[in-house]
């Protein structure tokens, strides 16, 4: 099948030249010039967190938010997990999700390439997180459940990475994928593309890539018009790239649906801004106090005891 690409943007969110293209067959959106694995390794180990989050070591409010995300993921996914399941997170960040699953009784571990965040996960959260690349994880079926939460968009080669994850899962294993939905307005047009997100996905393109590497879609946990893709896959013996209609059209619609003014005037956007403003005090002004009140939270346990 001949692949054709169409340019959908010329600049990134910082107005640096970075042509972005969409595949006219599958709707996958990516940089026109893909970075090498060496470039990505260097970027994610040193520069990414400072560039994307503005901090090399996580601030208290970011830790609080990450803990809340981890608790939400646990609540949403726990019904799919057997007791004592081995859970593995790729791109574990601060380690709050790994710690949340561990405190719920699961054998939870993960990897994180960012030096500052990984060190924080180990030393402050007490999470079983290693500073390691996915490509270097031994290809052994040791896990029942893999978490890929806002990580697939960072891979230089999503197909190769999913293939590696498939080797880590036991028979009957499951993979949860969550990422921004380029088919829905998850960012203002001028802020949509940046170096860290090498690829941008519609729900259809996520499904196509994952299923072509030995998985079957088990459950869609978000609709196609929501800002975030949430999908649960199960290991299968099928390795077939099956084109799902509508992905290309969905990508173009999401990219060009709004201009800067109409995006910011949406009721959904205004409501989200109000919620963020309402939570500013608890998440930014008093985050250290909130850390201490999170039930079961690991930060400072040994220090408080001393």
C-alpha positions as CSV (number, residue, x, y, z in Angstrom):
1,X,0.0,0.0,0.0
2,X,1.5,3.4,-1.0
3,X,1.5,5.9,1.9
4,X,0.8,9.5,1.2
5,X,1.3,12.3,3.7
6,X,-0.2,15.8,3.9
7,X,1.3,18.7,5.8
8,X,-1.1,20.0,8.5
9,X,1.2,22.4,10.4
10,X,4.6,24.1,9.9
11,X,5.5,25.2,13.4
12,X,5.4,23.9,16.9
13,X,3.9,25.5,20.0
14,X,7.0,27.7,20.5
15,X,6.9,28.9,16.9
16,X,9.9,26.8,15.9
17,X,9.9,25.3,12.5
18,X,8.6,21.8,12.8
19,X,6.5,20.5,9.9
20,X,3.8,18.1,11.0
21,X,2.1,15.6,8.6
22,X,-0.9,13.3,8.6
23,X,-1.0,9.9,6.9
24,X,-3.8,10.0,4.3
25,X,-4.4,6.2,4.9
26,X,-4.4,5.7,8.6
27,X,-4.7,9.2,10.0
28,X,-1.6,9.0,12.2
29,X,-0.1,12.5,12.7
30,X,3.6,12.9,13.2
31,X,6.7,15.1,12.7
32,X,7.6,15.1,9.1
33,X,11.2,14.5,10.1
34,X,11.2,11.9,12.9
35,X,14.0,12.2,15.5
36,X,16.4,9.4,16.0
37,X,16.3,7.1,19.0
38,X,19.6,8.6,20.2
39,X,18.1,12.1,20.0
40,X,15.0,11.0,21.9
41,X,17.0,9.2,24.6
42,X,19.0,12.3,25.3
43,X,16.0,14.6,25.3
44,X,13.9,12.5,27.6
45,X,16.7,11.7,30.1
46,X,17.7,15.3,30.6
47,X,15.6,18.0,28.9
48,X,12.0,16.8,28.6
49,X,10.7,17.5,32.1
50,X,12.2,21.0,32.2
51,X,11.1,21.8,28.7
52,X,7.5,20.4,29.0
53,X,6.8,20.8,32.7
54,X,9.1,23.6,33.6
55,X,10.8,21.6,36.3
56,X,13.5,18.9,36.5
57,X,12.3,17.7,39.9
58,X,8.5,17.7,40.5
59,X,6.9,20.4,42.6
60,X,4.5,19.5,45.4
61,X,1.4,20.5,43.4
62,X,2.5,18.2,40.6
63,X,3.0,15.3,43.0
64,X,-0.5,15.9,44.5
65,X,-2.0,15.9,41.0
66,X,-0.1,12.8,40.0
67,X,-1.3,11.0,43.1
68,X,-4.9,11.9,42.3
69,X,-4.4,10.6,38.7
70,X,-2.9,7.3,40.0
71,X,-5.9,6.8,42.3
72,X,-8.3,7.5,39.5
73,X,-6.5,4.9,37.2
74,X,-6.6,2.4,40.0
75,X,-10.3,2.9,40.6
76,X,-11.1,2.6,36.8
77,X,-8.9,-0.4,36.1
78,X,-9.1,-2.4,39.2
79,X,-12.1,-4.5,38.0
80,X,-9.9,-5.8,35.2
81,X,-7.1,-7.0,37.5
82,X,-6.8,-10.3,39.2
83,X,-5.6,-10.4,42.8
84,X,-1.8,-10.0,43.1
85,X,-1.5,-9.1,39.4
86,X,1.9,-8.0,38.2
87,X,1.4,-4.4,36.9
88,X,4.1,-2.6,35.0
89,X,4.0,1.1,33.9
90,X,6.1,2.4,31.0
91,X,6.9,6.1,31.6
92,X,6.1,6.0,35.3
93,X,6.9,9.7,35.9
94,X,6.9,10.6,39.6
95,X,5.8,7.0,40.5
96,X,2.5,7.9,42.0
97,X,0.5,5.4,39.8
98,X,3.0,2.6,40.6
99,X,2.7,3.4,44.3
100,X,-1.1,3.5,44.1
101,X,-1.3,0.1,42.6
102,X,1.3,-1.3,45.0
103,X,-0.5,0.0,48.1
104,X,-3.7,-1.7,46.7
105,X,-1.9,-5.1,46.9
106,X,-0.6,-5.5,43.4
107,X,3.0,-6.2,42.4
108,X,3.6,-2.9,40.7
109,X,6.8,-1.6,39.1
110,X,7.7,0.7,36.3
111,X,10.4,2.5,34.3
112,X,11.0,6.2,33.7
113,X,13.7,7.7,31.5
114,X,13.7,11.2,33.1
115,X,16.5,11.4,35.7
116,X,14.9,14.0,38.1
117,X,11.4,12.4,38.2
118,X,12.8,8.9,38.4
119,X,15.0,9.8,41.4
120,X,12.0,11.4,43.1
121,X,9.9,8.3,42.5
122,X,12.5,6.1,44.2
123,X,13.6,8.3,47.0
124,X,10.5,10.3,47.9
125,X,7.6,8.1,46.8
126,X,9.2,4.8,47.5
127,X,8.0,3.4,44.2
128,X,9.6,0.5,42.4
129,X,10.7,2.5,39.4
130,X,13.9,2.1,37.4
131,X,15.6,4.6,35.2
132,X,15.4,2.6,32.0
133,X,14.4,2.7,28.4
134,X,11.6,0.4,27.2
135,X,14.0,-1.1,24.5
136,X,16.3,-2.2,27.3
137,X,13.7,-4.1,29.3
138,X,14.3,-7.9,28.9
139,X,11.7,-9.3,26.6
140,X,10.3,-11.8,29.1
141,X,6.6,-12.3,29.8
142,X,6.6,-11.3,33.5
143,X,3.6,-9.0,33.7
144,X,-0.2,-9.3,33.7
145,X,-1.0,-5.7,33.0
146,X,1.0,-2.8,31.4
147,X,0.1,0.8,31.7
148,X,0.9,3.3,28.9
149,X,-0.5,6.6,30.2
150,X,0.3,9.6,28.0
151,X,3.4,7.8,26.7
152,X,2.6,6.3,23.3
153,X,2.8,9.8,21.7
154,X,6.4,10.1,22.8
155,X,7.7,6.9,21.1
156,X,9.9,7.3,18.0
157,X,8.3,4.1,16.7
158,X,5.0,3.3,18.3
159,X,4.7,-0.1,16.5
160,X,8.2,-1.2,17.7
161,X,7.4,-0.1,21.2
162,X,4.0,-1.9,21.3
163,X,5.8,-5.0,19.9
164,X,8.2,-4.8,22.8
165,X,5.4,-4.5,25.3
166,X,3.6,-7.5,23.8
167,X,6.7,-9.6,24.7
168,X,6.5,-8.4,28.4
169,X,2.9,-9.7,28.9
170,X,1.8,-13.2,30.0
171,X,-0.9,-15.1,28.2
172,X,-4.2,-13.2,28.8
173,X,-2.3,-10.1,29.7
174,X,-3.7,-6.6,29.2
175,X,-2.5,-3.2,28.0
176,X,-4.1,0.1,28.9
177,X,-3.4,3.0,26.5
178,X,-4.2,6.6,27.3
179,X,-3.1,9.6,25.2
180,X,-4.4,12.9,23.8
181,X,-7.0,12.6,21.0
182,X,-6.0,14.7,18.0
183,X,-9.5,14.1,16.7
184,X,-10.9,16.2,19.6
185,X,-9.8,19.8,20.6
186,X,-7.4,18.9,23.4
187,X,-5.3,22.1,22.8
188,X,-5.6,25.4,21.1
189,X,-4.5,25.3,17.4
190,X,-1.2,27.1,18.0
191,X,-0.4,24.9,21.0
192,X,-1.3,21.6,19.4
193,X,2.1,20.3,18.2
194,X,5.5,20.1,20.0
195,X,8.7,18.1,19.8
196,X,7.8,15.9,22.8
197,X,4.7,14.5,21.0
198,X,6.4,12.7,18.1
199,X,3.1,11.2,17.1
200,X,-0.5,12.3,17.5
201,X,-3.4,9.8,17.6
202,X,-7.1,9.4,16.9
203,X,-8.8,6.5,18.7
204,X,-8.8,4.7,15.3
205,X,-5.0,5.0,14.8
206,X,-4.3,3.8,18.4
207,X,-6.4,0.8,17.8
208,X,-4.8,0.0,14.4
209,X,-1.3,0.2,15.8
210,X,-1.9,-1.8,18.9
211,X,-4.0,-4.5,17.3
212,X,-1.4,-5.0,14.6
213,X,1.1,-6.1,17.3
214,X,-0.8,-9.0,18.8
215,X,-3.6,-7.4,20.7
216,X,-7.4,-7.2,20.6
217,X,-9.5,-4.3,21.8
218,X,-11.2,-5.3,25.0
219,X,-12.9,-2.0,26.0
220,X,-13.1,1.6,24.8
221,X,-13.2,3.8,28.0
222,X,-13.8,7.1,26.2
223,X,-15.8,8.2,23.2
224,X,-14.3,9.4,20.0
225,X,-15.2,13.0,20.7
226,X,-13.5,13.1,24.1
227,X,-10.1,14.9,24.6
228,X,-8.3,11.8,25.7
229,X,-8.2,8.3,24.2
230,X,-8.6,5.5,26.7
231,X,-8.5,1.9,25.5
232,X,-7.9,-1.5,27.1
233,X,-6.4,-4.2,25.0
234,X,-5.9,-7.9,25.6
235,X,-3.1,-10.2,24.3
236,X,-4.1,-12.1,21.2
237,X,-2.4,-14.2,18.5
238,X,-3.5,-11.9,15.7
239,X,-0.9,-9.6,14.1
240,X,-2.9,-7.8,11.4
241,X,-2.8,-4.1,10.3
242,X,-6.4,-3.4,9.7
243,X,-7.3,0.0,8.4
244,X,-10.2,1.5,10.3
245,X,-12.2,4.0,8.2
246,X,-12.6,7.6,9.4
247,X,-9.2,8.1,11.1
248,X,-7.8,10.5,8.5
249,X,-11.0,12.6,8.4
250,X,-11.2,12.6,12.2
251,X,-7.6,13.9,12.5
252,X,-8.2,16.7,10.0
253,X,-11.4,17.7,11.7
254,X,-9.8,17.9,15.1
255,X,-6.8,19.9,13.8
256,X,-8.8,22.5,11.8
257,X,-12.2,22.5,13.6
258,X,-11.4,25.7,15.6
259,X,-9.3,28.8,15.4
260,X,-7.7,30.3,18.4
261,X,-10.7,32.5,19.2
262,X,-13.4,29.9,18.7
263,X,-11.4,27.3,20.7
264,X,-11.2,29.5,23.8
265,X,-14.8,30.6,23.6
266,X,-16.1,27.0,23.8
267,X,-18.3,26.2,26.9
268,X,-16.2,23.2,27.7
269,X,-13.0,25.2,27.7
270,X,-14.4,27.9,29.9
271,X,-15.8,25.3,32.3
272,X,-12.4,23.6,32.5
273,X,-10.7,26.9,33.2
274,X,-13.1,27.6,36.0
275,X,-12.5,24.2,37.6
276,X,-8.7,24.8,37.4
277,X,-9.1,28.2,39.0
278,X,-11.3,26.8,41.7
279,X,-8.7,24.1,42.5
280,X,-5.7,26.5,42.4
281,X,-5.6,27.1,46.2
282,X,-5.7,23.4,47.1
283,X,-3.2,22.3,44.4
284,X,-0.8,25.3,44.4
285,X,-1.1,27.4,47.6
286,X,-1.4,24.5,50.1
287,X,0.0,21.5,48.3
288,X,2.4,20.5,51.1
289,X,-0.4,20.3,53.6
290,X,-2.5,18.3,51.1
291,X,0.4,15.8,50.7
292,X,0.3,15.0,54.4
293,X,-3.4,14.4,54.3
294,X,-3.5,11.9,51.4
295,X,-4.4,8.6,52.9
296,X,-1.6,6.0,52.6
297,X,0.7,8.5,51.0
298,X,4.4,7.4,51.3
299,X,6.2,10.7,51.3
300,X,7.8,11.4,54.7
301,X,6.6,8.2,56.4
302,X,10.0,7.3,57.8
303,X,10.9,11.0,58.5
304,X,7.7,11.5,60.5
305,X,8.3,8.4,62.5
306,X,11.8,9.6,63.4
